[in-house]
Amino acid sequence: MDNTPPLTWQARIRIAVEICSALVFLHSCKPPSIVHGDLKPANILLDENFVSKLGDFGIYRLLIQSINGTVLYHCTRQPNGTFAYMDPELLTSREITAKSDVYSFGVILLRLLTGRPALGISKVVQEALDMKCLDKIFDASAGDWPYVQAEKLAKLGLKCCEMNRRNRPDAKGAWKILEALMKSVSFVRLSTSSIRLVPEDSSGIPSYFICPILKQMASHMKPRLLKDGFMVAETHHR
């Protein structure tokens, strides 16, 4: 049984910021844009300092441009991914877009906030907001959430989980909200290297966001599942 203490709310906000930044990089690549396709806590690796990296690109997709040039998408006959984190429109349209990752990210945000199972989580959070009892569903194991920031996180998560992908923000839009949230909490001291946005002319993905699970690393890295569903990649020195 894992005796690792639960992630604090500070660590959870940091994870949200870093993963959103990673999505901005992926979706901004030119050409073509990249969609992860299976974003979930188990594919977010944390190092010993709880700095997050995005892993498992086994079903990533390269996006093509629509005929009118306005939408980047990938068509698939059989949707892949994890159902509870899967874009509902993917099941009907069979089209994967960057907004598909945004939906998954929204579910992750709500899980970071509440610690509840992914399936049906947006309904639970929306009902709590409507009944003005959001604080009743905060994950208490994370510590005392600052209500104003937690409410903003909940609303962003719900916006990302909109059934119609057109109503969801893109990764950059989500980033702007998280950046403002981050600045409003005095504890945040993230290094600039971990939150920089991709330059407009950049076509690469910085290595500090993408976790390279290579064969030569497997001998001394041992992923371990935390109670929160995230993975810690422990390094064993010989």
PEPETA-V850108 format. One record per backbone hydrogen bond with DSSP energy under -0.5 kcal/mol. NH is the residue of the N-H (numbers start at 1). CO is the residue of the C=O. Records with the same first field share a line. If there is no record, write none. Layout:
# PEPETA-V850108
NH = CO + CO
This chain:
# PEPETA-V850108
9 = 142
12 = 8
13 = 9
14 = 10
15 = 11
16 = 12
17 = 13
18 = 14
19 = 15
20 = 16
21 = 17
22 = 18
23 = 19
24 = 20
25 = 21
26 = 22
27 = 23
28 = 24
29 = 25 + 26
34 = 26
35 = 61
43 = 40
44 = 41
45 = 43 + 53
46 = 231
47 = 51
50 = 47
53 = 45
54 = 209
55 = 43 + 53
60 = 57
61 = 35
63 = 33
64 = 73
66 = 71
69 = 66
73 = 64 + 71
74 = 96
76 = 94
79 = 77
83 = 81
85 = 82
86 = 83
90 = 87
91 = 87 + 88
92 = 88 + 89
93 = 89
94 = 89 + 90
96 = 74 + 94
97 = 95
100 = 97
101 = 97
102 = 98
103 = 99
104 = 100
105 = 101
106 = 102
107 = 103
108 = 104
109 = 105
110 = 106
111 = 107
112 = 108
113 = 109
114 = 110
115 = 111
121 = 118
124 = 120
125 = 121
126 = 122
127 = 123
128 = 124
129 = 125
130 = 126
131 = 127
132 = 129
133 = 128
136 = 133
137 = 134
138 = 135
139 = 113
140 = 138
142 = 139
143 = 140
145 = 143
147 = 145
150 = 146
151 = 147
152 = 148
153 = 149
154 = 150
155 = 151
156 = 152
157 = 153
158 = 154
159 = 155
160 = 156
161 = 157
162 = 159
165 = 163
167 = 164
168 = 165
174 = 170
175 = 171
176 = 172
177 = 173
178 = 174
179 = 175
180 = 176
181 = 177
182 = 178
183 = 179
184 = 180
185 = 182
186 = 184
188 = 185
194 = 191
195 = 192
196 = 192
202 = 199
206 = 204
209 = 206
210 = 206
211 = 54 + 209
212 = 210
213 = 211
214 = 212
217 = 214
218 = 214
219 = 215
220 = 217
221 = 217
222 = 234
223 = 221
224 = 232
226 = 230
229 = 226
231 = 41 + 44
232 = 224
233 = 46 + 231
234 = 222 + 232
236 = 220 + 234
237 = 235
